[in-house]
């Protein structure tokens, strides 16, 4: 899976960060830094983080199915 964060949509609420702390990090007060290709062991945490985004700024792209992109 690959993560893409639309930084134009992201408002820095950071609700996602504590749900996947090994993948998502807060830099400063509002900037989210992230690992775009997290390990599959982080899948459940990443899915929870994606679902927590109030502005749906986090997108998932599944590498095993290039035609499948999801929004929560």
C-alpha positions as CSV (number, residue, x, y, z in Angstrom):
1,X,0.0,0.0,0.0
2,X,1.1,3.5,-0.7
3,X,-0.1,6.6,1.2
4,X,-0.6,10.0,-0.4
5,X,-1.6,13.0,1.6
6,X,-3.2,15.9,-0.3
7,X,-1.4,18.8,1.5
8,X,-3.9,21.2,-0.1
9,X,-6.7,19.5,1.8
10,X,-4.9,18.7,5.0
11,X,-5.7,21.2,7.7
12,X,-3.3,19.8,10.3
13,X,-5.9,18.5,12.8
14,X,-3.4,15.6,13.3
15,X,-6.0,13.1,14.4
16,X,-4.3,10.6,12.2
17,X,-0.9,10.9,13.8
18,X,-1.5,9.0,17.1
19,X,-3.3,6.2,15.2
20,X,-0.2,5.4,13.1
21,X,2.8,7.0,14.8
22,X,5.4,4.9,13.0
23,X,4.1,6.1,9.7
24,X,2.7,9.6,10.3
25,X,4.5,12.3,12.3
26,X,3.7,15.9,13.1
27,X,6.4,18.4,12.1
28,X,5.8,21.7,13.8
29,X,2.3,22.6,14.7
30,X,0.5,21.6,11.5
31,X,2.8,19.9,8.9
32,X,2.3,16.1,8.6
33,X,5.3,14.1,7.5
34,X,4.8,10.5,6.5
35,X,6.2,7.3,5.1
36,X,4.6,6.9,1.7
37,X,5.3,3.2,1.6
38,X,4.6,1.7,5.0
39,X,5.2,-1.9,5.9
40,X,2.2,-4.2,5.6
41,X,2.4,-4.7,9.4
42,X,1.1,-1.1,9.7
43,X,-1.9,-1.7,7.5
44,X,-4.6,-1.7,10.2
45,X,-3.1,1.4,11.9
46,X,-2.9,3.2,8.5
47,X,-6.5,2.3,7.7
48,X,-7.7,3.7,11.1
49,X,-5.6,6.9,10.5
50,X,-7.2,7.3,7.0
51,X,-10.7,6.9,8.4
52,X,-9.9,9.5,11.1
53,X,-9.2,12.3,8.7
54,X,-12.1,14.8,8.9
55,X,-11.2,16.3,5.5
56,X,-10.3,13.0,3.7
57,X,-6.9,14.3,2.8
58,X,-5.2,10.8,3.1
59,X,-5.5,8.5,0.0
60,X,-4.4,4.9,-0.2
61,X,-3.0,3.4,-3.4
62,X,-2.7,-0.4,-3.3
63,X,0.6,-1.5,-5.1
64,X,-0.7,-5.0,-5.7
65,X,-3.7,-3.6,-7.7
66,X,-2.5,-0.5,-9.7
67,X,-6.1,0.2,-10.8
68,X,-7.4,0.4,-7.2
69,X,-7.2,3.7,-5.4
70,X,-9.4,4.4,-2.4
71,X,-10.8,7.2,-0.4
72,X,-12.2,6.6,3.0
